[in-house]
């Protein structure tokens, strides 16, 4: 019985030491996270321009545009970041200066990305794309048709 008491007390001390070690490690981790330099979370030009529409007539979004007008806007965003402006302040500046057309809409984002990925397509590429889509749809229809036919229209088994 005395041995059981000893082991129970021994594990109790180990448990307390383990808790203390865990709590001290958690405290040091939280302290280290709070001391991280704010420069780690610095704003980049790419983060800002992904929500702005390109000012020129190209169908690209500002994030993907490398024309002179798009590069000028990107430089302007970079200068404002160096001044210490936040993303919201920069967005408000562009919308105030250029109007609502500076704000990127979801439709513009989709059209810009579609144009970016398909602008080098020629007739053969488009034909292959649509042939692949139609072929895939035909295979899906055939698979569903066969599955339903097997599932619902099984012929009854004749008893022997």
C-alpha positions as CSV (number, residue, x, y, z in Angstrom):
1,X,0.0,0.0,0.0
2,X,2.9,2.3,0.8
3,X,4.3,1.7,-2.7
4,X,1.0,2.7,-4.3
5,X,1.0,6.0,-2.4
6,X,4.6,6.6,-3.5
7,X,3.8,6.1,-7.2
8,X,0.6,8.2,-7.0
9,X,2.6,11.0,-5.4
10,X,5.4,10.6,-8.0
11,X,3.0,10.8,-11.0
12,X,1.3,13.8,-9.4
13,X,4.6,15.7,-9.3
14,X,5.4,14.7,-12.8
15,X,2.0,15.9,-13.9
16,X,2.6,19.3,-12.2
17,X,6.0,19.6,-13.8
18,X,4.6,18.7,-17.2
19,X,1.8,21.4,-16.8
20,X,4.4,24.0,-15.8
21,X,6.6,23.2,-18.7
22,X,3.6,23.3,-21.1
23,X,2.4,26.6,-19.7
24,X,5.9,28.2,-19.8
25,X,6.4,27.1,-23.4
26,X,2.9,28.5,-24.3
27,X,3.8,31.8,-22.6
28,X,7.1,32.1,-24.4
29,X,5.4,31.3,-27.7
30,X,2.8,34.0,-27.2
31,X,5.5,36.4,-26.2
32,X,7.5,35.6,-29.3
33,X,4.5,36.1,-31.5
34,X,3.7,39.4,-30.0
35,X,7.3,40.7,-30.6
36,X,7.3,39.8,-34.3
37,X,8.2,42.8,-36.4
38,X,5.3,44.6,-38.2
39,X,7.3,44.5,-41.4
40,X,6.5,40.8,-41.7
41,X,2.9,41.8,-42.5
42,X,3.9,44.5,-44.9
43,X,1.5,45.4,-47.7
44,X,2.6,44.6,-51.3
45,X,1.6,46.2,-54.6
46,X,0.1,42.8,-55.8
47,X,-2.3,42.7,-52.8
48,X,-3.7,46.1,-53.7
49,X,-3.9,45.8,-57.5
50,X,-5.7,42.5,-57.5
51,X,-8.9,44.5,-56.6
52,X,-8.4,47.3,-59.1
53,X,-9.5,47.4,-62.8
54,X,-7.0,48.3,-65.5
55,X,-7.4,51.9,-66.6
56,X,-6.8,51.2,-70.3
57,X,-9.0,49.5,-72.8
58,X,-7.4,46.1,-72.5
59,X,-9.6,43.3,-71.0
60,X,-7.0,42.4,-68.4
61,X,-7.2,43.2,-64.8
62,X,-4.6,45.5,-63.3
63,X,-2.9,42.6,-61.6
64,X,-2.1,41.0,-65.0
65,X,-1.6,44.2,-67.1
66,X,1.9,45.1,-68.2
67,X,1.0,48.0,-70.5
68,X,2.2,51.5,-69.7
69,X,-1.1,52.7,-68.2
70,X,-1.2,49.6,-65.9
71,X,2.4,50.0,-64.9
72,X,1.8,53.7,-64.0
73,X,-1.0,52.7,-61.7
74,X,1.2,50.0,-60.1
75,X,4.0,52.6,-59.5
76,X,1.5,54.9,-58.0
77,X,0.3,52.2,-55.6
78,X,3.9,51.4,-54.7
79,X,4.5,55.1,-53.8
80,X,1.4,55.2,-51.6
81,X,2.5,52.0,-49.8
82,X,5.8,53.7,-49.1
83,X,3.9,56.6,-47.6
84,X,2.3,54.1,-45.2
85,X,-1.2,54.0,-46.6
86,X,-3.3,50.9,-46.0
87,X,-5.1,48.9,-48.7
88,X,-8.4,50.5,-47.9
89,X,-7.0,54.0,-48.1
90,X,-5.3,53.3,-51.5
91,X,-8.6,51.8,-52.8
92,X,-10.5,54.9,-51.6
93,X,-7.9,57.2,-53.3
94,X,-8.2,55.5,-56.7
95,X,-12.0,55.3,-56.6
96,X,-12.2,59.0,-55.5
97,X,-9.8,60.0,-58.3
98,X,-10.9,57.8,-61.2
99,X,-14.5,56.9,-60.2
100,X,-16.2,53.6,-59.7
101,X,-14.6,52.3,-62.9
102,X,-11.4,51.8,-60.9
103,X,-13.1,49.1,-58.8
104,X,-12.8,45.6,-60.1
105,X,-16.1,43.8,-60.4
106,X,-16.4,40.0,-60.3
107,X,-17.5,39.9,-64.0
108,X,-14.4,41.9,-65.0
109,X,-12.2,39.5,-63.0
110,X,-13.7,36.5,-64.8
111,X,-13.5,38.1,-68.2
112,X,-9.9,39.3,-67.6
113,X,-8.7,35.9,-66.4
114,X,-10.4,34.1,-69.3
115,X,-8.8,36.5,-71.8
116,X,-5.4,36.1,-70.1
117,X,-5.5,32.3,-70.5
118,X,-7.1,32.1,-73.9
119,X,-5.6,35.1,-75.8
120,X,-3.1,32.9,-77.6
121,X,-5.8,30.4,-78.7
122,X,-6.2,30.0,-82.4
123,X,-9.0,28.2,-84.3
124,X,-7.6,24.7,-83.7
125,X,-7.3,25.3,-80.0
126,X,-10.9,26.5,-79.7
127,X,-12.1,23.5,-81.8
128,X,-10.2,21.1,-79.5
129,X,-11.6,22.8,-76.4
130,X,-15.2,22.5,-77.5
131,X,-14.8,19.0,-78.9
132,X,-13.4,18.0,-75.5
133,X,-16.3,19.6,-73.6
134,X,-18.9,18.0,-75.9
135,X,-17.1,14.6,-75.7
136,X,-17.0,14.8,-71.9
137,X,-20.7,15.7,-71.7
138,X,-21.6,12.8,-74.0
139,X,-19.6,10.3,-71.8
140,X,-21.4,11.6,-68.7
141,X,-24.8,11.3,-70.4
142,X,-24.0,7.8,-71.5
143,X,-22.7,6.8,-68.0
144,X,-25.9,8.1,-66.4
145,X,-28.1,6.5,-69.0
146,X,-26.5,3.1,-68.6
147,X,-26.5,3.3,-64.8
148,X,-30.2,4.2,-64.7
149,X,-31.1,1.5,-67.2
150,X,-29.3,-1.2,-65.1
151,X,-30.8,0.1,-61.9
152,X,-34.4,0.4,-62.8
153,X,-35.0,-1.8,-65.8
154,X,-33.5,-5.1,-64.8
155,X,-35.2,-8.1,-66.3
156,X,-36.6,-10.3,-63.6
157,X,-34.8,-13.6,-63.0
158,X,-36.7,-16.6,-63.9
159,X,-37.0,-19.3,-61.3
160,X,-35.5,-22.6,-62.3
